[in-house]
Amino acid sequence: MSPTASAWCPSGPPEYQSFTEVATVSRHATPDVIREYLLEIVSVEGPILGSRLHSVYVHAAGGHRAGSVSKQNLNKATTRLVRLGHLITEDPLHEGGVRASTLRLPSQPVSLVRSLGPRTLHDVPPAELADVMRDLQANTPITEDEPLFREVLQHYGLRRLTDGVRARRTAVWTVTEQ
């Protein structure tokens, strides 16, 4: 499969694969060690949002939240991996910053539709969410946003259509329609 293609599984999305290893705490790790762990996480979970990537690293290192030093170290390490060409970054919603970007290895597709797994809907990369919306729209043409959004929720096994979820999907759908 080409890295620019999306991957859709008509029999239902494959299970989301989670990174389960233990990592070195970022304030004690060298930049090289941090970059190695980030690449390992992306190899398992990518394409992945930068916010999810950093959260997974912090949890793998035994933490609950990243402090300001950890955030800075993770942002630097992620940016360096992008500059070296080890990671590809996309920001289709033009939100800016590492945490809002979708990151993937050059060998990974732009989008990979999977089950929600441990992610929240806000952790789903925009391209993946857009592919789900396009597929649902293609299978059952829906002319209004609200029913489509409810179908997306059902796809991911969710029920509540909160204002935050609605705003995220509206932003993704707007970009999708362009």
C-alpha positions in Angstrom: 0.0 0.0 0.0 1.3 3.4 -0.9 2.0 5.8 2.0 -0.4 8.3 0.5 -3.3 5.9 0.4 -5.8 5.4 3.2 -6.5 2.0 4.5 -10.2 1.1 5.0 -11.3 -2.4 5.9 -14.9 -3.1 4.6 -15.5 -5.9 7.2 -15.0 -3.5 10.1 -12.0 -1.6 11.4 -9.1 -3.6 12.8 -8.4 -3.3 16.5 -6.3 -0.3 17.6 -2.8 -1.5 18.5 -1.5 0.2 21.7 2.1 0.7 22.8 2.6 -1.3 26.0 6.3 -1.1 26.7 7.9 0.8 29.6 9.8 4.0 28.7 12.5 6.0 30.4 11.2 9.1 32.2 11.8 12.0 29.8 13.6 14.3 32.3 16.1 11.5 32.9 16.4 10.3 29.3 18.8 11.5 26.7 17.3 13.1 23.6 18.3 10.0 21.6 16.5 7.7 24.0 13.4 9.9 23.9 13.5 9.8 20.1 13.8 6.0 20.0 10.8 5.6 22.2 8.7 8.1 20.2 9.6 6.1 17.0 8.6 2.9 18.7 5.3 4.3 19.8 4.6 5.6 16.3 5.5 2.3 14.8 2.8 0.6 16.9 0.1 3.3 17.0 0.7 5.5 13.9 -0.7 7.5 12.3 -1.1 9.2 15.7 -1.8 12.7 16.9 1.1 14.4 18.7 -0.9 14.8 21.8 -1.6 11.1 22.0 2.1 10.3 21.2 3.3 12.4 24.1 0.6 11.1 26.4 1.5 7.5 25.6 5.2 8.2 26.2 4.4 9.9 29.6 2.2 6.9 30.7 4.8 4.4 29.5 7.3 6.2 31.7 5.0 5.8 34.7 3.7 9.4 34.7 0.1 10.7 34.5 0.8 14.1 33.0 3.7 15.8 31.3 5.2 18.7 33.2 6.6 21.7 31.3 10.1 20.2 31.0 8.7 16.9 29.8 6.5 18.7 27.2 9.4 20.7 26.0 11.7 17.6 25.7 8.9 15.7 23.9 8.2 18.6 21.5 12.0 19.0 20.7 12.4 15.2 20.2 9.3 15.0 17.9 10.4 18.1 15.9 13.9 16.6 15.5 12.4 13.3 14.2 10.4 15.2 11.6 13.4 17.2 10.5 15.5 14.1 10.1 12.8 12.5 8.0 12.0 9.7 10.4 8.5 11.0 11.0 6.1 12.7 8.6 3.8 15.3 10.0 0.4 16.6 8.7 -1.9 19.3 10.1 -5.0 19.2 7.9 -7.0 21.3 10.4 -4.3 24.0 10.5 -4.3 23.9 14.3 -0.5 24.4 14.6 2.0 22.8 16.9 3.3 19.3 17.5 0.5 18.2 19.7 -2.2 19.0 17.0 -0.3 17.3 14.2 -0.7 13.8 12.9 2.6 11.9 12.9 3.5 8.7 11.0 6.4 6.8 9.8 7.2 7.3 6.1 6.1 3.6 5.5 2.7 4.1 7.2 -0.4 5.2 5.3 -1.8 8.8 5.7 -4.9 7.3 7.3 -5.6 3.9 8.9 -9.1 3.3 10.1 -9.1 1.4 13.3 -11.3 0.8 16.3 -11.2 3.5 18.9 -9.2 1.4 21.4 -8.0 3.5 24.4 -8.3 6.7 22.4 -10.9 9.4 22.8 -12.5 10.7 19.7 -10.3 13.8 20.0 -7.3 11.4 19.7 -8.4 10.1 16.3 -6.3 11.7 13.5 -8.4 14.0 11.3 -7.6 11.9 8.1 -8.9 8.7 9.9 -12.0 10.4 11.0 -12.6 11.9 7.5 -12.2 8.4 6.0 -14.9 7.1 8.4 -17.2 9.9 7.5 -16.6 9.5 3.7 -17.3 5.7 3.9 -20.4 6.2 6.0 -21.6 8.9 3.5 -20.8 6.7 0.5 -22.7 3.7 2.0 -25.8 5.6 3.1 -25.9 9.1 1.7 -26.8 11.4 4.6 -27.7 14.9 3.7 -27.6 16.4 7.2 -24.6 16.7 9.6 -26.3 15.6 12.7 -27.3 12.1 11.5 -23.8 11.6 10.0 -22.2 12.6 13.3 -24.4 10.1 15.1 -23.3 7.4 12.6 -19.7 8.2 13.3 -20.3 7.9 17.1 -22.0 4.5 16.5 -19.0 3.4 14.3 -16.7 4.1 17.3 -19.1 2.6 19.9 -19.9 5.9 21.4 -23.2 7.5 22.3 -22.9 11.1 23.5 -22.7 13.8 20.9 -21.1 16.6 23.0 -20.4 20.1 21.8 -16.7 19.3 21.8 -17.2 16.1 19.7 -19.5 18.0 17.4 -17.0 20.8 16.9 -14.2 18.3 16.1 -16.2 16.4 13.6 -17.5 19.6 12.0 -13.9 20.9 11.5 -12.9 17.5 10.0 -16.0 17.4 7.8 -15.4 21.0 6.6 -11.8 20.1 5.5 -13.1 16.8 4.0 -15.6 18.6 1.7 -12.9 20.9 0.3 
